[in-house]
Amino acid sequence: MAGDYMEKFAVGLMSGTSLDGIDAALVKIEGCGEDIKVELLEFINIDMEDDIKKEIKKCCDINNSNVELICSFNFKLGYVFADAVKKVCQKADFPLNRLDFIGSHGQTVFHIPREYNGYVKSTLQIGEPSVIAYETGVTVVSNFRTKDIAAGGQGAPLVPYVDYLLYKSDKGRALQNIGGIGNVTVLPQNCSLEDVYAFDTGPGNMIIDEVAQRLLKVKYDKDGYFASIGKVKEDMLRQLLNIPFITLPPPKTTGREEFGSQFVDKLIDRWGRYKAEDIIATVTAFTAYSIYENYKRFIFNKHSIDEVIIGGGGSYNKTLLNMLKELFKGCRVLTQEDLGYSSDAKEAVAFAVLANETLNGICSNVKAATGAKERVILGSITPAINFYRRS
């Protein structure tokens, strides 16, 4: 299929570690590789029901998870993802049977980027693609991370390839995503793909959200309000910044297994004497400083960065954004919206693009981002049924 420049229509699905909902992006794609053109036609974020969030957290918790739960929930999420595809098409008044393919990241329930205690490098994303393909009648590309791990990589981050295609410039740029976890893609001035590298910087919204839910009974700190009225506790911040992952050199990836509910259990046990607003202010500062510390150690000594472009849900946290602007005084700190893009839709669009590359037989991992020995074609393809089932 390489060289086929007919326009294609696809839905990209993303359900991240922040558990702030399922992102579905309807896109038009022309071409592939460096000649690709991508247009966002519609985007929706579907809130996850509380019972779904609880099941995801239970699946991710090594003390409470079990194979029966993961087996069942894999299929349950498949139906949820299929419904998201239908809803974004309905919103756009776009016939489902005109879709050419779906790119589904799935929901990460566990990620082992480095071997330990006899466990090999591995990753598990669930949300059964066969269910999605059957319910929609559309071919699904999924399971993007495993081939990179098979090639010696960490299976993440994968968005850097798409960042390169869509954002390369005559300026030095760093694309900082702040979802549940923070990750950065570095695009040096006038770069080639070989110049691109990326890695996880540490927590994004994950700790902030979990603390807000437990201490203030709210889903998240909207606009960073509670952080803005709290006071950063320096002793707590210093201890957080001593966490080994922050200074671990790339390639590196992390997730809920490191900064999820068990992390917050220990944090509240140690620092629960402080006011809730002060704890939220401090963990917000932790996210900001962990990002900056990684740039200082692993980026600024290699490249001149003109623009730091923030995406993901964290871009809407005004307190976090102000902290970052204060830290990155030598760079322009922008959001995706400042460039005419959508912070929310970015990763869902990326997995539609990655699916397109898979179907065109194009390698789409970035060795300097994941640590893989070679570039490989990512993803597993689940063919559509040969007719469109109308419910």
N, C-alpha and C positions, 0 to 999 in steps of 0.2 A: 504493500500500500504506500510505500515511500514515494514521494513525488506527487501524490494525489492532492490537488489543491482545491477540490470542491469544498464548499462551505459545509461544515458539520455543526450539529446542535447537540449539546451535551449538558448534563447536570453534574456538578461537583458537590460532594457531600463531605462535611467535616464535623466531627464531634470530638472536641478537644478535652484536655485534662482539666479545664476550668469548670466543666459541666454547666456552662451557661446556656446550653441549648444546642440544637442541631442546625448547622448552617447549610443551606441549599442554594447554589448559584446556577442559574440558567445562562449559558454562554453560547455565542456563535464563534466558531474557530475556523480559520482558513489557513491551510498550509501546516507546516510542522518545523521543528528545529529552529534555526536562526531566522527563518522566513515566516514564522508564525504571526498571525494577527488574531487578537482575542478581543471580543466585545461582550461586556456584561449586559445581559438583557433583563434579568430580574434576579432578585435576591430576597430570601426570607430567613429569619431565625425563628425556629420553633422552640418554645420553652419546653424543657423536660418536666414531666410530671414528677412529683416528689418521690413516688414509689420507684420510678426508673432511676433517679439519682441515687436512691438508697441502695438499689441492687447493684449499680455500677461500683459504688464505694465498697460494698460488701465483696464483690468480685475481686477488687483490687487489694483487699485486706488479707494478708497471708494468714492472719489468725482466725478469720471468719469465713473465708472463701472455701468452696469445694467444687469438685468436678461436676456434680449434678447441677449446681447453680449455673456454672459457666456454660455447660452444654445447653441448658434451657434458654438462658439469657442471650446466647448467641443468636438463636432463632427469633426470640422476641424482638431484639433490636433490628433484625432484618426487616420485620414488618414496620417498625417505626421509621426506618430509613426509607423504605418504599413509599410510605405515606408522605414523607417530606418531598420526595420527587414529584408525586402527584400534586401536592399543594403548590409548589413553586410554579409548575406548569399551569395549574388552574389560575393562579394569580396573574400570570402573564398572558392568559387566554391562548396558550400554546398547546396544540394537540399532543398528547403523550406519545402517539404512534409516529410522530415526526422526529422524536429523539433518536440520535444515532448511537449514543452510548452514555453510560453513567460512570463516573470515577468516584469510588467510595473509599475514604480513608479508614473507616471503621472506628470503633472505640478501643483505645489502648487499655488493656486491663493489667498488663505487666510488661516490663521492659528490662532486659538484662544486657546492658551495653558492654559490660566487662565480666569475664569469668570470675566466679568466686565460689568457695565451698563445694567444688565439684559441679556447679551449675555452669553450663556452656552459654556463650553469648546467644541471645534469643529474644524474640519479641512476640507478643500476641495481641492482635486486634480482632475484635469480634463485631458481628453484625452481618449475618450470613448472606453472602452475595447471591446464592441460589434463590433465596427467598425474594430478594430485591428484583432479580431478573425475571422470576416467575410472576410476581405481582404486577410488574410494570410492562413486561414483554420487551425489555430493552437489555442489550448486552451490558454487562457490568465488568469493570476493571477494578480490582481490589488487592489487598494484601501486598502493598507496595514495598514494605520495609524488609521483607524476608530475603529477597534476592541480594540486597546489599550486604546483609549480615552473612549470607552464604559466601560472599566475595571478600569477607574479612572486615567489613565495615561495622558501624554501630547501628545501621538502619535508620539513622536520623542525624541531622535534619535533612529533609528531602526537598523542601521548598526552595532552597538556593538555586537550583537549576532554573526554576520558573522566574525567580528574582532576576537572574542574569538575562533571560530572554526579554523581560518586560521593563527593566529599570537600568540597564547599563547606560553609561553616560560619559561625557567628558569631564564630569566631576567625580571626586572620590565620595562614595556613598556607603553608608551602613544602614541596612534595613533591620530595625529592631522590632521583632514581634513580641508583644506582651499578651499572651494568652494565659492559661494556667501556669505554664512555664515560659520563661523568657528565652529567646534565641535570636541570634544576629547573623545576617549574611553580609559579608564584606565585598563590595564591588569597587576595586581600585579604579582610578581614573583610566578611561579608555581600555578597560580590561578585556582579556579573552577568558573563555571558560576555565582555562587552566589557572588563571590568577584568582579565581573565586574561592573563598573558604567561608566556613560557617560553623557555629557551635552553639550549644545551650549555655546561657549565661547564669542560669539558676532559676529561682522562683519568679513567677510573674504575678498573676492575680490569685494564685492558689491559696497561699497562706492568708492573704488579706481577706478573701471571701470566707474561708473557714472560720477565722477569728470573728468576723462580723456576724456570721450565722450563730455561732455558739454564745458569744457574749452579749450581742444586741438583738438577736432573733430577727435579723434582716438578711435578705438573700446576698447582698453585697454592699459595699460602701459606695453608694451612688455619687458620682462626681467627686469622690474623695472627700465628702463632707466631714465625716467623723475624724478622718486623719487631719483635716484642716483645723479642727478645734482641739485636737489632742496635742500633747507635747512628746517629742521624741526623747526616749530614755537612752542616754548615751551608753550606760553600762550594758543594757540589753542589746543595743545595736552592735557594740564591739564584740560581744560573744557570738552573735549571729554571723558577723563577717568573718569569724574564725572557722566557720564550717569548711572542711577541706575542699568541697566541690568548687567553691568560689575561686580558689587559686589553682585548681587542677588545670594543667595545660590542655588545650584542645588537641585532637578531636575529643569531644565529651558530650554526653547526653544525659538527661535525667527525667524524672517524672513524679507521679503521685507516690511511687514506692519510696521516694526519698523525702519529698516535701508535702506529703498528704496528711491525712488525719492523725497518723501516729506521731508525726513531727509536731503537730499542733497540740496533741496531748501533753508532750514533754514541755513545750513552750509555756502553756498555761499553768502546768504544774510548777514550773520554775518562776514565772513572772506574773502569776495571777493576782498578786497583791496590788499591781498597778491598775489604774482606771482603764476601762475598756477602750476609751478614745485614745489614751496614751499608748496602749498596746497596738492599736490599729495604726496610729501615726508612726510607730517604730517599725512595724513590719512593712509598711509602705516605704519608709526610708530604706529598709533593708533591700527591697526590690530595686530601688533607684541606685543605691550604692553598689549592689552586686553587679548591676549592669555596667556602671562606670568603672568599677575595679577591673572587670574583664577587658574593657576597651584599653585601659591604661596599661595592663600587663601584656595583652596579646594582639592589639591592633595598632595603637598610636605609635608604637616603636617600629612599625613596618610601613605604614602608609599614612599619607595625609588625607584626612576625612573632612570634606566640606559640609556634608549634610547627614544628619542622623534622622531617618524617616521612621516614625513610630506607627505600628499597626496593631491590630488585635484589640480586645476589649479594654486593655489598660490605657489605650490612647484617649479614652473618655474620662479617665480619672484625673481631674484637673490638678489635684494636689500632687500626684505622682508625676504628671507632666511638668509642673512647675519645679519640682525637685530635680528632674532631669535637665531642664533648661539651665538651672543654676549650676549643676555639675559640669555640663558640656558648654561652657561659655565660649570656647573657641570654635564651635560648630553651629550651624543653623539646625535647630531642632524643629522638625516638621511632622505633620501627620499625613496619613494617606489622603485624607480629604484635601489637604493643601495642594496635592498634585492631581486632584480630580478623580481619585480612586476611592474605594470603600475600605475602611479599616476592618469592618465586620466580614466582608465578602472575600478578602484576600486569600485565605487558605482554602476555602471551598473552590474558588476559581483555580487555584494552583493544582488541585487534584483532578479537575477536569482537564487541565493542560497536560498533566502527567499521564493521564489515561490516553489522551490523544497521541502522545509520544510512544506509549506502549503499543498501541494499535498500528502505528507506523514503523515499528521495529527500531526505535531510536533509544539509545542508552540515555538515562536521565538522572543518574546519581552523580554527585560531585565528589571526587576522591578526597580532596582537601577538606571537605565538610564532614564526611562520614568515616574516613580512614580506610575505605575499601581498597583492595589491591588493584582493582581494575573497574572500568566503567561497565555497567551491565544494564540490560533492559529490565525495568521494574514491573512488578504487578502480575497477578493471575487473571486470566480472562474467563468469565462465565458467560457462555453464549445465551442469547435470548431464545425464548421459544419461538416457533415459526409462525405465530399468529398473535394478534393482540386480543387479550382477554378483557372483555368489558364486564365489570362487576354489576 
